[in-house]
Amino acid sequence: MAWIVTQCLALAATAPILHPCAAHASGRHKPRPAAVAGAFYPADPQALSKMIDGMLEQAAPAVDGEILAAVAPHAGYPYSGPVAAWTYAAIRAQVQAGHAYSRVVVIAPTHYVAFDFTSVYDGDAYTTPLGQVPVDREFARRLVKMNPAMRLSDEGHQATADAPEHAIEVQLPWLQRILGSFQLVPIVMGDTSYESSRALGVALAKLLRGHSDTLVLASSDLSHYHAYAAAATIDHKTLHALQEYDYFSMSRNFQWRAQGQPGIWEACGGAPIVAAMIYAERMGANQAQMLRYANSGDVTGDKSRVVGYSADVFVRSRHSAAVSAPFALTDQEKADLLALARESVEYAVRNHEPYAPSAPSSETLDREYGVFTTLTEDGALRGCVGYTSPSKPLYLTVRDTATLAALRDPRFAPVAVTDLPRLAYEISVLSPLRRVTDIAEIEVGRDGLLMKNAASEGLLLPQVAAEQHWDRQTFLEQTCRKAGMHANCWKDENTDIFRFTAVVFNGKSGE
């Protein structure tokens, strides 16, 4: 089946929706006042300090390694504070062990205003009841020069009555209690695309390489307003992807949701999390650790509509993260998926509507994975369509990709009833994606590659290089060509190379 899988159509997220930004004068101005003191947290300094200290004492995180970046929730302290405390207790432990953080970059989403860039605050300071936190204006100026997607601005930083943005502000009293004095780089992301997150993460890494005095903090809650059990399920899927360090698939899913399409992961500060992960990875982080999870139902007792919270850190550790067992399917699960692919195609061809399969008995088939389904007719390619990132349970993704390969691959006429007996099916179930930091990591025959540079993107499945007897460099060059780029695009610093493994299996119609 040489070259068949190289011709697959990869279905991905569409371009991000950019919102027009309102004209707003920028420039030097007075320190930003506290917008949510007395609402999200106590306005009285003593009461605020006592609340924070009490929650810190209840947190007991265990972190092995240097924290390069972290995630903390940004809801009202009575709700998310007991979880946020785990992030800040972990940072405090680093400080107590002798690590000094003199600068903190806080990356947050925008809740009230729409704009299409990354807004790096152009003011002098942020204010809380515990005092002013000075902005590192020189670092901010250097940062925005790194990429045109970033601007000095107060968009998203307003503290007005009708737009009391809170996502950065609520993190500051915690930082004031554990760090004392520090300089702040406040960033609000209006454009939540992967390209925007990458631009910010890469720029921060370039500016801070060789420096250990800066902490990057993503401000984010998780899912919103699901029932308790559903929220916990969704949030743990998000956190599993975070721990797998598959930020590319996370970003793509977050974009689908932002555009009103189905997705499996939720985080209101998804783009800041992705930016923090990209930064930390390029600074040498080798582990993503989830320290604590809870949701608002654990506090209020109302489990009908909850908001999820997590405390997470990205660390550079001397010990590698535990290696997960390779993804595998049983022979029965493979047979079930091949039968499902065949039934889906035959039903759709005969009845002109999607097949509605029963829910699987296997838990694995109900989990989400990227999938490619290839159809051949008498040994020749007849259609191939895939989803590079998880979007639905595996069994439904196999149904969809098989049906699309049969009826919607634009390179071929739709499969007819008379074609059905001659079809053969091959299914490739993809593992999470990890960015290649050294091409020596790529093992031909084991790894597939996804190459991305701005709008250009291409993927080759693991079996392709083995079938073609390529060496590693040829595999890289061919993936570049699949992405529509020149053969040496893999050497471009703006190209991201992701690797993955796949479980590949096949069978003929009627088997």
ZAZA-272887 format. One record per residue (C-alpha): residue in one letter; x, y, z. Coordinates in steps of 0.02 Angstrom, whole numbers, plus 50000, padded with zeros to 5 digits. Layout:
% ZAZA-272887
aXYZ
...
This chain:
% ZAZA-272887
m500005000050000
a501475011349967
w501075029849956
i499225027149988
v499245034950160
t500275049550098
q498765055450001
c497595056950151
l496615072750181
a496935079650354
l495445088950426
a495935102850544
a495255118550625
t494845133250515
a495735149950528
p495385159350689
i494035172350693
l494795189450722
h493755202850803
p493945221250765
c494725230750908
a494045247350965
a495165262350943
h495995266251107
a497365278451149
s498875270551231
g500315277951323
r500925281451495
h499555283451626
k499195281051810
p499335263951891
r497865252551854
p496695252252005
a496005236152079
a494405231851986
v493735216952085
a494345219852263
g492865217152379
a492055205652250
f493275192052197
y494345194052354
p494335204652514
a494695223152495
d495405224252670
p497295220552665
q497315211152829
a495815200452786
l496545197052615
s498245191852684
k497435180752815
m496345172152683
i497825168752567
d498955162652707
g497615151052772
m497345143052602
l499215141452572
e499395131752734
q498095119152674
a499045115452513
a500395102152508
p501095100752331
a502585089652292
v503595095852144
d505215087952083
g506185100551982
e506255119051938
i504585127251901
l504715136851737
a502865140451711
a501235137151800
v499345137951786
a498185145151918
p496295148051912
h495555165551917
a493825164251994
g493315172052159
y494445166352301
p493075156852398
y492815146052243
s494505143752158
g495665149252298
p495875132052378
v496515125652209
a497545141052165
a498415138952332
w499245123052268
t500075132552125
y500675146252242
a501225134452380
a502305125452251
i503075141952196
r503335147152378
a504255130852410
q505445134952268
v505765152152342
q506075144652513
a507325132752433
g508305147552366
h507555150652193
a507255169252162
y505885175652047
s506115194352018
r504925195251869
v503235186951836
v502405186351665
v500525183751690
i499585178551533
a497685179651536
p496165178851422
t495025193451388
h493275192451463
y492475208951411
v493245216451256
a493675209051085
f495305212750996
d496415202950877
f498145204150954
t499125200451112
s499015215551226
v500555218851333
y500085232051462
d500805249251428
g500475256351601
d501575258551753
a500835246751881
y499385235751936
t498625239852106
t497915227952237
p497455230852421
l499215224552461
g500025238552361
q500635242352187
v501545229752077
p502685238951954
v502645234251771
d504305229851691
r504075242451552
e505775239351475
f505465220651459
a503725224251389
r504485235451254
r505745222051208
l504395208751202
v503225217451081
k504675220350960
m504855201450942
n503255198850841
p501945210150761
a500565199750842
m501005208451006
r500705226851048
l500925238551194
s499125242651241
d497865243751381
e496575233551283
g495965219751397
h496745227751550
q495355240151588
a494665241951763
t493045250751717
a491355247051795
d490715239051636
a492325229451599
p493135224751766
e494405212651694
h494995201251834
a496055187151762
i497745195451797
e497235205351950
v496665190452054
q498385182152036
l499335196952107
p498925196252294
w499515178052294
l501145183252212
q501345197852331
r501175186252481
i502415173252421
l503685183952326
g503605200852411
s504255213052281
f504365208552097
q504085216251927
l502565211751824
v502295209051638
p500385208751616
i499785200951453
v498005198451389
m497745187751233
g496395193851114
d496895182050973
t496785164251038
s497495155250885
y498935143050894
e499995155350797
s499685168750929
s500105157051073
r501665151050982
a502245168950944
l502115173551128
g502885157551196
v504345157951075
a504675176551104
l504715174251292
a505915159551275
k507085169451163
l507125184251282
l507315173851439
r508495160051383
g509915159151508
h508905168151642
s508065159151786
d507295173851878
t505655174551781
l504065164651812
v502745163051676
l500975160851742
a499425156551640
s497785162451717
s496395150351673
d494865141351736
l494295125251650
s492545120151594
h491045131251627
y489255127251680
h489125108651654
a488395096851783
y489675090751910
a490035073451836
a490115079951657
a491275094151708
a492455082251797
t492515071151643
i492865085551525
d494155093351639
h495125077351664
k495215075051476
t495965092651465
l497185089051605
h497695072451526
a498145081651365
l499105094451469
q500085080651555
e500425072551385
y501095089751331
d500025089351174
y499775108051168
f499505108150979
s497955097150992
m497385107151143
s497525123451047
r496585116250899
n495175110051012
f495065126651103
q494915135250934
w493505123650881
r492535128251037
a492895146751012
q492125145250840
g490585136250904
q491125118950844
p491165103150950
g492755100151049
i493275088851191
w494325100451298
e493855116851384
a494835130751467
c494345148951466
g496205153451466
g496665139851342
a497775151051235
p498765157151387
i499025139051442
v499675134351269
a500845149451267
a501525144851439
m501795126851385
i502725132251227
y503815143951329
a504205130951462
e504605117451334
r505845128651246
m506635132851414
g506925114451450
a505345108751539
n505185089851531
q503655087151641
a501905094251657
q501175090751829
m499385092751886
l499445097052071
r497605099052113
y495885098452033
a494165103452098
n492665113052039
s491455125552112
g490245111652160
d491515105652288
v491355122452376
t489535127352355
g488715110352352
d487745115652198
k488245102752068
s487035107751931
r488155120651845
v489965121051897
v491625128851845
g493215118351844
y494895123451919
s496635115951914
a498365119751982
d499755114551862
v501625117051843
f502865114351702
v504545109251771
r506325105751719
s506745090151818
r508275079151828
h507095064451821
s506145060951661
a504275059451673
a503605041851688
v503435034251515
s501645029351476
a501315012351403
p501175013451214
f499395015251153
a498714998551095
l497084990351042
t496554972451068
d496224961250919
q494374962150958
e494394981250963
k495284981750795
a494014969650721
d492584979950791
l493264996050715
l493564988150545
a491794981250547
l491144998350597
a492095006750455
r491364994550329
e489594995850400
s489695014850402
v490235015750220
e488965002950158
y487535011050253
a487965028650195
v488185023150014
r486535013650011
n485475025350117
h486265042450088
e486325046350274
p487575043350415
y487625026650504
a487105027150687
p488145014150779
s487775007650952
a488885013551094
p490385001951111
s490634990051255
s492494994351258
e492995009851357
t494475012351240
l493345014451089
d492395028051184
r493975038451210
e494555052151092
y495975049850968
g496515056650800
v496125044250660
f496465041650475
t495425029450374
t496055023750204
l494985014950073
t495735005149928
e494844996949783
d495764982149706
g497364988649785
a497215006649721
l496855021649830
r494975025349834
g494915038349973
c495785043650131
v495235056250261
g495825059250439
y495725070250591
t497455074650656
s496795079450827
p495495071050939
s493745077850918
k492535063450954
p492575046151033
l493615034150930
y492165023850864
l491255039350800
t492845046350723
v493095029850629
r491305030950568
d491535048850509
t493235046850426
a492715030850337
t491115039050272
l492025054750217
a493385044450131
a492045035250033
l490935049949986
r491845066450010
d493655064249957
p493675077149816
r494985067549717
f493795053149681
a492015050149627
p490925044549772
v490935025849806
a489475017249720
v488515001949779
t489394991349647
d491094996549718
l490744990549895
p491294972249879
r493014977249814
l493454989449955
a494804986550084
y494994997050242
e496515002950338
i496335012450502
s497725022350587
v497375027950766
l498555041850819
s499425044850985
p499555062451062
l500735074350971
r502415079751044
r503515093050967
v505205086850907
t506575096150999
d507985085950919
i507765076850752
a508745062350826
e507145058650924
i506275053450762
e506265034650735
v505835029650558
g504475016450556
r503875020850730
d503475039250714
g502325049050602
l502655067650574
l501585083150568
m502435098650501
k501705116050529
n502295133350479
a500975147050487
a499545141450373
s500545127350293
e500295110350371
g500605092350317
l500605075050394
l501355058250349
l500885042550443
p502225031250519
q502025017250392
v502455028750246
a504325030550283
a504495011850313
e503575007350152
q504655019450052
h506285014350140
w506655032450181
d507985038250301
r507585051550430
q508095066450322
t507075060350174
f505575058050289
l505765076050349
e505925082550171
q504415072850110
t503365079250254
c503865096950207
r503285093650030
k501655086250093
a501395102750185
g501655112350023
m503335119350078
h505105117650012
a506055101950059
n507135110450189
c505695118650283
w506075107450432
k507635117950462
d506625134050475
e506475140350654
n504655144850617
t504235126750574
d503565115750713
i503865097050691
f502725085650792
r502935066850803
f501675053550847
t501455034750841
a499985025350768
v499105008850786
v498825003150606
f497724988650552
n496744983650397
g495504971550321
k494454968450165
s492594971150143
g491634956650218
e493054950550329
